[in-house]
Amino acid sequence: MTIEPELCPWLADAVARFRYLYPNVHLSISDQSVTLATSDDQMPALVQDFMFCLYRQKIYSETLPLRTMLIEGVTGFASRSA
């Protein structure tokens, strides 16, 4: 499967999470391409789960500063995250 260039910054983290969730699936990466090796009947679900991991990592990374500011504002511990 080909990964959109906009998602490539989060690819390594998504691969690490996916490998943790599916240790028996062989996964290889080259540039903007990811190859999953498993039985054909599992492939659609695995592709869906991998893309979910990738988008989840993107959303996590993009919202982390906002969540940090919110927690610091509510708890008053602004100096703890620095």
The 8 nearest C-alpha neighbors of each residue, nearest first, counted from 0:
[[1, 33, 32, 34, 2, 46, 35, 31],
 [0, 2, 32, 31, 33, 3, 34, 4],
 [3, 1, 31, 32, 4, 0, 6, 7],
 [2, 4, 5, 6, 1, 7, 31, 32],
 [5, 3, 7, 6, 2, 31, 8, 1],
 [4, 6, 3, 7, 8, 2, 9, 57],
 [7, 5, 4, 3, 8, 9, 10, 2],
 [6, 8, 10, 4, 9, 5, 3, 2],
 [9, 7, 6, 10, 5, 11, 4, 57],
 [10, 8, 7, 12, 11, 6, 57, 56],
 [9, 11, 7, 13, 12, 8, 14, 53],
 [10, 12, 14, 13, 9, 15, 8, 7],
 [13, 11, 15, 14, 10, 9, 16, 56],
 [12, 14, 53, 10, 16, 52, 15, 11],
 [15, 13, 17, 11, 12, 16, 18, 10],
 [14, 16, 12, 18, 13, 17, 11, 19],
 [17, 15, 19, 13, 14, 18, 20, 12],
 [16, 18, 14, 20, 19, 15, 21, 13],
 [19, 17, 21, 22, 15, 20, 16, 14],
 [18, 20, 16, 17, 21, 22, 15, 14],
 [19, 21, 17, 18, 22, 16, 15, 23],
 [22, 20, 18, 23, 19, 24, 17, 16],
 [21, 23, 18, 24, 19, 20, 25, 17],
 [24, 22, 21, 25, 18, 37, 20, 36],
 [25, 23, 22, 21, 37, 36, 26, 35],
 [26, 24, 36, 35, 23, 27, 37, 22],
 [27, 25, 35, 34, 24, 36, 28, 33],
 [26, 28, 34, 33, 35, 25, 29, 32],
 [29, 27, 33, 32, 34, 30, 26, 31],
 [28, 30, 32, 31, 33, 27, 34, 1],
 [29, 31, 32, 28, 33, 7, 2, 1],
 [32, 30, 2, 1, 29, 33, 4, 7],
 [31, 33, 1, 29, 30, 0, 28, 2],
 [34, 32, 28, 0, 27, 1, 29, 35],
 [33, 35, 27, 26, 0, 28, 36, 32],
 [36, 34, 26, 25, 37, 33, 27, 24],
 [35, 37, 25, 24, 26, 34, 38, 42],
 [38, 36, 24, 39, 35, 42, 41, 25],
 [37, 39, 40, 41, 42, 36, 24, 35],
 [40, 38, 42, 41, 37, 43, 36, 44],
 [39, 41, 38, 42, 43, 44, 37, 45],
 [42, 40, 39, 38, 44, 43, 45, 37],
 [41, 43, 45, 39, 44, 40, 46, 38],
 [44, 42, 46, 45, 41, 47, 40, 39],
 [45, 43, 47, 46, 42, 41, 48, 40],
 [46, 44, 48, 42, 47, 43, 49, 41],
 [47, 45, 49, 43, 48, 44, 42, 50],
 [46, 48, 44, 50, 45, 49, 51, 43],
 [49, 47, 51, 45, 46, 50, 44, 52],
 [50, 48, 52, 46, 51, 47, 45, 17],
 [49, 51, 53, 47, 52, 48, 54, 46],
 [50, 52, 48, 54, 49, 53, 55, 47],
 [53, 51, 55, 49, 13, 50, 54, 56],
 [52, 54, 13, 50, 56, 51, 55, 49],
 [53, 55, 57, 51, 56, 52, 50, 58],
 [54, 56, 52, 58, 53, 57, 51, 59],
 [55, 57, 59, 53, 54, 58, 60, 52],
 [58, 56, 54, 60, 55, 59, 9, 61],
 [57, 59, 61, 55, 56, 60, 62, 54],
 [60, 58, 56, 62, 57, 61, 63, 55],
 [61, 59, 57, 63, 58, 62, 56, 64],
 [60, 62, 58, 59, 63, 57, 64, 65],
 [61, 63, 65, 59, 60, 64, 58, 66],
 [62, 64, 66, 60, 65, 61, 59, 67],
 [65, 63, 67, 66, 62, 68, 61, 60],
 [66, 64, 68, 62, 67, 63, 69, 61],
 [65, 67, 69, 63, 68, 64, 70, 62],
 [68, 66, 64, 70, 65, 69, 63, 71],
 [67, 69, 71, 65, 66, 70, 72, 64],
 [70, 68, 66, 72, 67, 71, 73, 65],
 [69, 71, 73, 67, 72, 68, 74, 66],
 [70, 72, 77, 76, 68, 75, 74, 69],
 [73, 71, 69, 75, 70, 74, 68, 77],
 [74, 72, 70, 71, 75, 69, 76, 68],
 [73, 75, 71, 76, 72, 70, 77, 69],
 [76, 74, 71, 72, 77, 73, 70, 78],
 [75, 77, 71, 74, 78, 79, 72, 80],
 [78, 76, 71, 79, 75, 80, 72, 81],
 [77, 79, 76, 81, 80, 71, 75, 72],
 [80, 78, 77, 76, 81, 71, 75, 67],
 [81, 79, 78, 77, 67, 76, 71, 68],
 [80, 78, 79, 77, 76, 67, 71, 68]]
